[in-house]
Amino acid sequence: MLLIESYILRQHTRPTMEESTLLVAHIMDTHYGGMLEALKKALDAGSELQRQNCANLMKPDLKVGQEIRNFIISSGGERYLNNPSQYEVRVHHLETGDPPEDTCIALVFQRQVALARDDQEGDDDQIQVILQRGQRWEHLGHWQDAILCYQMGLDKIPGHPELLFRLGSVQMRITPQLAAACESLKKAYEASPDRAEYARQLAHCFLELADRTDIEIRGVSRQDLRNHALVLLERAAALEPANEALLRELGSLRKRLGIEEDDIFFTDFEREA
C-alpha cells in the first residue's frame, strides 16, 4: 500500500508542516516499519502523492478523536472514507507538542499503487471538445448555453471535476443558480482536493451566497459559510504558497472574520450541511 495523504488534528495549536512531517515519519517508523524508507523517498522527491493536512480545533468543547472524520471531509478527503475498496484510513491517537496536547493522526493508504484510469483515456478528446465549446459560449456571455454544454458533458462523463468546475463557475454568474453553483463546485473540489483553484472558487461561492441577504439559506448559517470559505482558502494557500494574490485574499478574509494570522478555523460545516 502507498501512503498518499495524512491528516493531523491537534486540540489547541496547529502543527507546522515540518512538525507534521516528523509526526507522520514517527507513526510510520513505530507502526509500519519497512514503509518508512518509502515515505522518506517520497518526501525527498517532493512527491505530490503524499499530502499533509494539519489543523487545530478552535472550539474548546470538541475533541480531536471525535472530529478527525469531519476534518478529513472538510479538507476534501470524503472519497477516502467512502471507497474502502480503494483506500484504507488508519487513525492514531497520541499526545504531541509542548506542552503535550491530544492529537489525532489519520493516514490514508491507497490499496493499489498503480492508479487505474478507468476508461477516461478514451474520453480525453471528447472532454476537451466539450470544454472548448463551453468556454466559447462563456466568452460570448451566453451563460445558459455554456451551462447546457457542461451539463450535457456531465451526462456523458458523470463526475468529471473540470466539467463540474466550469459548470459551477458559470452558475455563479446567475443569482438564482448560486446554490446549484455551490453544489457543482463542492463536487469538483471533493473529486480533486489538490486543485487550489477548485478550493478557491468554492470559497468565493460560499462567500457570495453568505453575503446575498435576498437569498434564503437553510440548514447552515451565513457565518458558517464564511468560516468554511476560510478553511477552503487555507487549503488553497497551502497548495499554492507562492500565490501572492491568494495570500492577500486569505489575509483579508482572516481579518474580516477576526481570525489570528497563525490560526486555522476548523468548522463542522460538513456535518451540518
Stockholm file with secondary structure:
# STOCKHOLM 1.0

chainA/1-273         MLLIESYILRQHTRPTMEESTLLVAHIMDTHYGGMLEALKKALDAGSELQRQNCANLMKPDLKVGQEIRNFIISSGGERYLNNPSQYEVRVHHLETGDPPEDTCIALVFQRQVALARDDQEGDDDQIQVILQRGQRWEHLGHWQDAILCYQMGLDKIPGHPELLFRLGSVQMRITPQLAAACESLKKAYEASPDRAEYARQLAHCFLELADRTDIEIRGVSRQDLRNHALVLLERAAALEPANEALLRELGSLRKRLGIEEDDIFFTDFEREA
#=GR chainA/1-273 SS CEEEEEEEEESSSCCCHHHHHHHHHHHHHHHHTTHHHHHHHHHHTTCTTSEEEEEECSCTTCCHHHHHHHHHHHTTCHHHHHCTTTEEEEEEEEEETTTTEEEEEEEEEESCSSCCCTTGGGGHHHHHHHHHHHHHHHHTTCHHHHHHHHHHHHHHSTTCHHHHHHHHHHHTTSGGGHHHHHHHHHHHHHHCTTCHHHHHHHHHHHHHHHHCTTSCCCSSCHHHHHHHHHHHHHHHHHHCTTCHHHHHHHHHHHHHHTCCTTCCCCCCHHHHC
#=GC SS_cons         CEEEEEEEEESSSCCCHHHHHHHHHHHHHHHHTTHHHHHHHHHHTTCTTSEEEEEECSCTTCCHHHHHHHHHHHTTCHHHHHCTTTEEEEEEEEEETTTTEEEEEEEEEESCSSCCCTTGGGGHHHHHHHHHHHHHHHHTTCHHHHHHHHHHHHHHSTTCHHHHHHHHHHHTTSGGGHHHHHHHHHHHHHHCTTCHHHHHHHHHHHHHHHHCTTSCCCSSCHHHHHHHHHHHHHHHHHHCTTCHHHHHHHHHHHHHHTCCTTCCCCCCHHHHC
//
